[in-house]
Amino acid sequence: MPLLNFHLLNLKGNVQPHTFLSNLHEADPSTKVIVASKPRHFVVKATTQDASILNKPWDLMLLLQGPNASLPASLQKHVSSSYSLPVGIPSKLLASYPEKNARLIKEAPSAGLTGSLENPKMPDSSQKLELSPELLKFMEELMKEHDGPVTMLNLLKFKAGGKESYYQYGQHFIKVAGKRGGDAKIVGNVVSKDSDWNEISIVHYPSIKHFCDMLAGEDYQAINDEFRLPALEDTLLVCTTEFGVMGSKAKL
């Protein structure tokens, strides 16, 4: 199982993410960028695990494959703060990722909605992964500049015995998210003695509207209540937009 490195970065001053990425390639050609995206909105904030660090604005999310665990020294001077984790990704999943990602992006414009957003039930918060007024407002704002795919970052900490329940959630999620074009792109284990996080997942949706359509759906909330919420001690879920996504109106 190849070991990759996950990073959340705050960049100093006027350093732009796309410039940082270009400099990363020049400084360390041996490192392959698997995912590079711009964090946009906290859907669910961490409550116990590294909450004071994680629940802050970030400029860049990276998943990197290469021999070096740390970013090149020449780039670290441009980073004001960071959060990093080593992540084990199955070889088969990693090998098929470029083709799968390209297919999901290509199919995104034709993905359907279920109508769940027409009369949604909304609690005050999305902390239990439900549609909220705040999330709906974010959806409307993001759609004005970026109506293309979004990538959801999930960090997961399981309760004792919760991994089996989350596995059941994942099996149902395939169908529930799939009818809206959603699909897990990367799922891996956190490999660190210094962290209590168990897993990371990076999930594709054709747009933020498709994601919100899912949260507003009774089919999703049924599996959320039965399998997901009982499984988790803590989680972080952040909406991001990847750099270079085809068909996007956003200037990332």
C-alpha positions in Angstrom: 0.0 0.0 0.0 1.8 3.2 -1.2 2.3 5.9 1.4 1.1 9.4 0.4 1.3 12.7 2.2 -1.8 14.8 2.9 -1.4 18.5 3.5 -3.6 21.5 4.4 -1.7 24.8 3.9 -2.0 28.4 4.8 0.1 30.4 2.5 1.9 33.6 3.4 1.2 37.0 2.0 0.2 37.2 -1.6 1.4 33.7 -2.6 -1.2 32.2 -4.8 -2.0 28.5 -4.7 -1.4 28.0 -8.5 2.0 29.7 -8.1 2.8 27.4 -5.1 1.9 24.4 -7.2 4.2 25.5 -10.1 7.0 26.0 -7.7 6.4 22.6 -6.1 6.9 20.9 -9.4 10.1 22.8 -10.1 11.5 22.2 -6.7 10.7 18.5 -6.5 9.9 16.9 -9.8 9.9 13.5 -8.1 6.7 14.4 -6.2 3.4 13.7 -8.0 0.4 15.8 -7.2 -2.6 13.4 -6.9 -5.1 16.0 -5.7 -4.7 19.8 -5.4 -7.7 21.9 -4.4 -8.9 25.0 -2.8 -10.8 24.6 0.5 -14.1 26.6 0.2 -16.4 25.8 3.1 -16.6 23.8 6.3 -19.6 21.6 6.1 -18.7 19.7 9.3 -16.1 21.0 11.8 -13.9 18.8 13.9 -15.0 18.7 17.5 -12.3 16.9 19.4 -9.4 15.7 17.1 -7.1 18.7 16.5 -10.1 20.9 16.3 -8.2 24.1 17.2 -5.9 23.5 14.2 -8.2 22.1 11.6 -11.2 24.5 12.0 -9.4 27.4 10.5 -9.3 28.8 6.9 -6.9 27.0 4.5 -5.6 28.1 1.1 -4.6 24.7 -0.3 -5.3 21.0 0.1 -2.7 18.6 -1.3 -2.4 14.8 -1.6 1.1 14.0 -2.8 2.9 10.9 -3.8 6.7 10.8 -3.7 9.8 9.9 -1.7 9.7 13.1 0.5 7.3 13.4 3.4 7.9 17.1 3.8 7.5 19.9 1.4 10.8 21.2 -0.1 12.6 23.7 2.1 12.4 26.4 -0.6 8.6 26.3 -0.4 8.2 26.1 3.4 9.1 29.7 3.7 5.9 30.5 1.9 3.8 28.5 4.4 2.4 30.2 7.5 0.8 27.1 8.9 0.2 23.5 7.9 -1.5 20.3 8.9 -0.1 17.0 7.5 -0.8 13.3 7.7 0.7 10.2 6.1 -2.0 8.2 4.3 -1.9 4.7 2.9 -3.8 4.3 -0.3 -4.4 0.9 -1.9 -2.2 0.4 -5.1 -5.1 -0.6 -7.3 -7.2 2.5 -6.3 -4.2 4.8 -6.9 -3.4 3.2 -10.3 -7.0 3.6 -11.5 -7.5 7.1 -10.1 -6.5 9.2 -13.2 -8.9 7.4 -15.5 -11.7 7.4 -12.9 -11.2 11.1 -12.1 -11.3 12.0 -15.8 -14.4 10.0 -16.3 -16.2 11.6 -13.4 -15.3 15.1 -14.6 -16.5 14.3 -18.1 -19.8 12.9 -16.9 -20.5 15.7 -14.4 -22.6 17.9 -16.7 -25.1 15.1 -17.4 -25.6 14.1 -13.7 -29.2 14.4 -12.5 -30.8 15.8 -9.5 -33.6 14.2 -7.5 -35.7 17.2 -6.6 -34.9 17.0 -2.9 -34.0 20.6 -2.8 -37.5 21.8 -3.7 -38.8 21.7 -0.2 -36.0 20.7 2.1 -36.1 20.3 5.9 -33.3 22.3 7.4 -31.9 22.2 10.9 -29.8 25.2 12.1 -26.5 23.4 11.5 -24.9 21.0 9.0 -22.8 19.5 11.8 -24.7 16.2 11.5 -24.3 16.3 7.7 -27.7 17.8 7.0 -28.7 20.7 4.7 -28.7 24.0 6.7 -29.4 27.6 5.8 -25.7 28.4 5.9 -24.9 25.5 3.6 -27.7 26.5 1.2 -26.4 30.1 1.1 -22.9 28.8 0.3 -24.4 26.6 -2.5 -26.0 29.6 -4.1 -22.9 31.7 -3.8 -20.6 29.1 -5.2 -22.8 28.2 -8.1 -22.5 31.8 -9.4 -18.8 31.3 -10.0 -18.3 27.6 -10.1 -21.1 25.3 -11.3 -18.8 22.3 -11.9 -17.5 19.4 -9.8 -16.6 19.8 -6.1 -14.4 17.5 -4.0 -15.3 16.8 -0.4 -12.5 16.1 2.0 -13.4 13.8 4.9 -11.3 13.0 7.9 -12.8 10.2 10.0 -12.3 9.1 13.6 -14.3 6.0 14.5 -16.0 5.0 17.7 -15.0 1.6 19.2 -16.6 -0.9 16.8 -17.7 1.9 14.5 -15.7 0.9 11.4 -18.2 -1.9 10.6 -21.1 0.5 10.8 -19.3 3.0 8.5 -18.6 0.2 6.1 -22.3 -0.5 5.9 -22.8 3.2 5.3 -20.3 3.1 2.5 -22.2 0.3 0.8 -25.5 2.2 0.9 -23.7 5.4 -0.1 -22.7 4.0 -3.4 -26.3 3.8 -4.5 -27.6 7.0 -2.8 -24.8 9.2 -4.0 -24.5 7.4 -7.3 -28.0 8.5 -8.5 -26.7 12.1 -8.1 -23.3 11.4 -9.7 -21.4 11.2 -6.4 -18.5 8.8 -6.0 -15.6 8.3 -3.6 -12.4 8.9 -5.5 -9.8 8.2 -2.8 -10.2 6.3 0.5 -7.1 5.5 2.6 -5.9 4.8 6.1 -4.1 7.4 8.2 -0.8 5.9 9.1 0.5 7.9 12.1 1.2 7.2 15.7 0.8 10.9 16.4 -2.8 11.2 15.1 -6.1 9.7 16.2 -7.7 10.1 12.8 -8.4 6.7 11.2 -9.3 7.3 7.6 -9.4 10.0 4.9 -11.8 10.0 2.0 -12.0 12.4 -1.0 -15.4 12.3 -2.7 -16.5 13.7 -6.0 -19.9 15.4 -6.7 -20.9 16.9 -10.1 -21.5 20.2 -8.3 -22.2 21.6 -4.9 -25.9 21.5 -5.8 -25.7 17.7 -6.3 -24.1 17.4 -2.9 -26.8 19.5 -1.3 -29.5 17.6 -3.1 -28.2 14.5 -1.5 -28.1 15.9 2.0 -31.7 17.1 1.6 -32.8 13.6 0.5 -34.7 11.3 2.8 -32.8 8.4 1.2 -29.5 9.9 2.3 -30.6 10.9 5.8 -31.9 7.4 6.5 -28.4 5.9 6.0 -26.8 8.9 7.7 -28.9 8.3 10.8 -28.6 4.5 10.8 -25.0 3.9 9.9 -22.8 7.1 9.6 -23.6 9.1 12.8 -23.4 6.1 15.1 -20.0 5.1 13.7 -18.1 8.4 14.2 -16.5 9.9 17.2 -15.3 12.9 15.2 -15.1 14.0 11.6 -14.1 16.9 9.4 -15.8 17.6 6.1 -14.6 20.4 3.9 -15.9 21.4 0.4 -13.1 22.1 -2.0 -12.7 22.9 -5.7 -9.9 21.2 -7.6 -7.5 23.2 -9.7 -7.8 22.5 -13.4 -11.4 21.1 -13.3 -12.8 21.2 -16.8 -15.9 23.3 -17.5 -15.6 25.4 -14.3 -16.4 29.1 -14.3 -14.3 29.6 -11.2 -11.0 31.5 -11.2 -9.1 29.3 -8.8 
